[in-house]
Amino acid sequence: MDAILGPLKKATTAEQPARSRPTREQAEEAVRILIAWAGDDPSREGVLDTPKRVVKAYEEFYRGYNESPQDVLARTFEDVGGYDDIVIVRDIPFYSHCEHHMVPFTGKAHIGYYPVEGVVGLSKLARVTDVFARRMQTQENLTAQITDAIDDALQPRGVAVLLEAEHMCMSLRGVQKHGVSTITTQFKGVFRDDPNEQTRFLTLVRGKSA
């Protein structure tokens, strides 16, 4: 296994430790080993190119490791006509991969914040969700990372994030219970301090007037 993975030397960054990466050839060889371990023949025609496809897919699945939430949220707009009420983007679809089993979990994110000096482009809230979702994750950590990134970048009066997702590690393996949703929330600022603001956010997310 050491010959495949090579040395993983830590380097310090502000966000998380950087590690030297195995080569593409090493990654493809690792996939061949897994195919053989599963009981198939890596040289069989049907799976001969599977290692290349898997590595290419991983580049897409985990592209968030090469993206910066700070860059996504860097630009704000101050010309909003004095608007200072809640901004909510709801039903943001996302998919991620459980860091325990590396199988998908999929769901929707709902994000709200109270701007102070400006607002961020609405699509940026979806993009920052993807930056963190396209990494190996737990739903709890994903919720906290999205919240912290928005709070750090925008310095709003408050941030609220709700994620609801179905985990394939629970529906495809283990207890094999399909259709079970996991809900996580994180509140900062006025949303954490005032239960009425939490209620307002949750009511608006559920599509009712507030």
Residue, then its C-alpha position, 0 to 999 in steps of 0.5 A: m500500500d505504501a508503494i501506491l500511496g507514497p508519502l503523505k507529508k503535511a503542509t500548513t495552510a489556513e484552511q486545512p493541511a495540504r498533503s502530497r498527492p499520489t500520481r494518477e497512475q498510482a490512483e488507477e492502480a489502487v482502483r485495480i486492486l479494489i476491483a480484484w479485492a471485490g472478486d472481479d478481474p481487472s483485466r476483463e474487457g468490461v472493467l479494463d478502463t474502469p480505473k481511469r473512469v473512477v479517477k476522472a470521476y473522483e476529480e469531479f466528486y472531490r473538486g472542493y479540495n481545490e476550491s476556496p470558499q473565500d474566493v467564492l464569497a469575496r465580492t459583495f454588492e452594497d447598492v441594495g437600496g438600504y435593504d437590511d432584512i433577511v435573505i434566504v436561498r432555499d432548496i439548494p441541491f447538493y451531493s457529498h460523500c460520507e467520509h466513513h464509507m465514501v458513499p453519497f449523501t444527497g439533499k438540500a441546503h437552506i441558507g439565510y443571513y441578515p446583511v450589514e453593509g452589502v449582499v453576496g450574489l445569490s448563486k454564491l451561496a449555492r457555490v459555497t455549499d458545493v465547495f464544502a460538499r465536494r469533499m469527504q464529509t459528515q453532514e454535521n461538519l458540512t453544516a458548520q463549514i458553510t455557516d462559518a464561511i458565510d459568517d467570516a466572509l460577510q460579517p452579517r448580523g446573523v447566519a442560519v443554515l439547515l441541511e436535510a439529506e438522505h445518506m446512502c450509507m444508511s439506505l444501501r448498507g447497514v440497517q438499509k432504511h430507505g427514505v430516512s432524512t437527516i436534518t442539521t442546523q447551525f445558527k449564528g448571531v441574531f439567529r442563535d440569540d433570538p429564538n423568534e428569528q430561528t422560528r422565522f427562518l424555519t417558517l420561511v424555509r418551509g414556504k409559509s409567510a412570516 
